[in-house]
Amino acid sequence: MNAKSLQALRPQSGFTLIELVMVIVILAVLAAVAIPKFVDLGADAKTAALAGVAGSLTSAASVNYAARKVNINNGVVVTDCDHVKNALQGGVPNGYNITPRTITAGEITAATAIACSVTQTSTGVIATFTAVGIN
């Protein structure tokens, strides 16, 4: 037998050009679908951070109410939306502002809950939190 007939008998190994092109096409389609989902995660992160700050303010107001109800020397007086930031350990993080609210006399009194707003300064997005008044 000659060398040419020996090569014909030996099985070929490897991928054909068509198989390689198909793999590249499939990877391109997957990348085209997946990449846009990860491009705008910054906006979702900012929204989640704002929701976290609003939740923290609501929680701080509730814990402050309970602490002050047990002992008047604990916690802080809350008669305004802006007072809740004093109940939050460390205060409101940088980049967030509690929206000033015109409060009528007696609107926030002991054990009265009122909806307040916190604004994320970088986006201008507003979230609400609940302030529980206590003297």
C-alpha positions as CSV (number, residue, x, y, z in Angstrom):
1,M,0.0,0.0,0.0
2,N,1.2,3.5,-0.7
3,A,1.0,6.5,1.6
4,K,-2.0,8.0,-0.1
5,S,-4.2,4.9,0.6
6,L,-3.0,4.7,4.2
7,Q,-4.3,8.3,4.8
8,A,-7.7,7.3,3.3
9,L,-8.0,4.4,5.7
10,R,-7.1,6.4,8.8
11,P,-10.2,8.2,10.2
12,Q,-10.1,12.0,10.1
13,S,-10.3,13.9,13.4
14,G,-11.4,17.6,14.1
15,F,-14.3,19.8,13.2
16,T,-15.4,20.9,9.8
17,L,-15.5,24.5,8.8
18,I,-19.3,24.5,8.9
19,E,-19.4,23.2,12.5
20,L,-17.0,25.9,13.6
21,V,-19.1,28.6,11.8
22,M,-22.3,27.4,13.4
23,V,-20.7,27.5,16.9
24,I,-19.6,31.1,16.3
25,V,-23.1,32.1,15.1
26,I,-24.7,30.5,18.2
27,L,-22.3,32.4,20.5
28,A,-23.0,35.6,18.7
29,V,-26.8,35.2,19.1
30,L,-26.3,34.4,22.8
31,A,-24.1,37.5,23.3
32,A,-26.6,39.7,21.4
33,V,-29.3,38.6,23.8
34,A,-27.4,38.6,27.1
35,I,-25.3,41.9,26.8
36,P,-28.3,44.3,26.8
37,K,-29.5,42.8,30.1
38,F,-26.2,43.7,31.8
39,V,-25.7,47.1,30.2
40,D,-28.2,49.1,32.3
41,L,-27.7,47.6,35.8
42,G,-26.7,51.0,37.2
43,A,-30.3,52.3,37.0
44,D,-31.6,49.2,38.8
45,A,-28.9,49.5,41.4
46,K,-29.8,53.2,42.1
47,T,-33.5,52.3,42.3
48,A,-32.7,49.5,44.8
49,A,-30.5,51.8,46.9
50,L,-33.3,54.4,47.1
51,A,-35.8,51.7,48.2
52,G,-33.3,50.6,50.8
53,V,-32.9,54.1,52.2
54,A,-36.7,54.6,52.3
55,G,-37.1,51.3,54.1
56,S,-34.3,52.2,56.6
57,L,-36.1,55.5,57.4
58,T,-39.4,53.7,57.9
59,S,-37.7,51.2,60.2
60,A,-35.8,53.8,62.1
61,A,-39.0,55.7,62.7
62,S,-40.7,52.6,64.0
63,V,-37.8,51.6,66.3
64,N,-37.5,55.1,67.5
65,Y,-41.2,55.2,68.4
66,A,-41.0,51.9,70.3
67,A,-37.8,53.0,72.2
68,R,-39.3,56.3,73.1
69,K,-42.6,54.8,74.2
70,V,-40.7,52.5,76.7
71,N,-38.5,55.3,78.0
72,I,-38.8,59.0,77.2
73,N,-35.1,59.4,77.4
74,N,-34.5,57.0,74.5
75,G,-34.7,58.0,70.8
76,V,-35.6,61.4,69.3
77,V,-38.7,63.5,69.1
78,V,-40.4,63.1,65.7
79,T,-42.8,65.9,64.8
80,D,-41.7,66.4,61.2
81,C,-40.6,64.2,58.3
82,D,-37.1,65.7,58.6
83,H,-36.7,64.6,62.2
84,V,-36.6,60.9,61.1
85,K,-33.1,61.3,59.8
86,N,-32.0,61.9,63.4
87,A,-33.4,58.5,64.4
88,L,-31.4,56.7,61.7
89,Q,-28.0,55.6,63.0
90,G,-25.4,57.5,61.0
91,G,-28.1,59.8,59.4
92,V,-29.2,59.8,55.8
93,P,-26.5,58.7,53.4
94,N,-24.9,61.3,51.1
95,G,-26.9,61.8,47.9
96,Y,-30.3,61.5,49.5
97,N,-32.5,64.3,50.8
98,I,-35.7,64.1,52.8
99,T,-38.2,66.3,51.0
100,P,-39.4,69.2,53.1
101,R,-43.0,69.0,53.9
102,T,-45.3,71.7,55.0
103,I,-47.0,70.2,58.1
104,T,-50.1,71.7,59.5
105,A,-50.2,72.1,63.3
106,G,-50.9,68.8,65.0
107,E,-50.6,66.7,61.7
108,I,-47.8,64.5,63.2
109,T,-48.6,63.7,66.8
110,A,-47.7,60.8,69.0
111,A,-48.5,57.5,67.4
112,T,-49.6,59.2,64.1
113,A,-48.0,57.8,60.9
114,I,-47.5,60.1,57.9
115,A,-46.1,59.5,54.4
116,C,-42.9,61.4,53.8
117,S,-40.6,61.5,50.8
118,V,-36.9,60.9,50.2
119,T,-35.2,62.0,47.0
120,Q,-32.1,60.5,45.4
121,T,-30.2,63.6,44.3
122,S,-28.3,62.0,41.4
123,T,-31.5,60.8,39.6
124,G,-34.3,63.0,41.1
125,V,-36.3,59.8,41.8
126,I,-38.5,60.0,44.9
127,A,-39.5,57.2,47.3
128,T,-41.9,57.4,50.2
129,F,-41.4,56.3,53.8
130,T,-43.5,56.4,56.8
131,A,-42.7,58.6,59.8
132,V,-44.3,57.8,63.1
133,G,-44.6,60.8,65.3
134,I,-43.7,60.8,69.0
135,N,-43.0,63.6,71.5
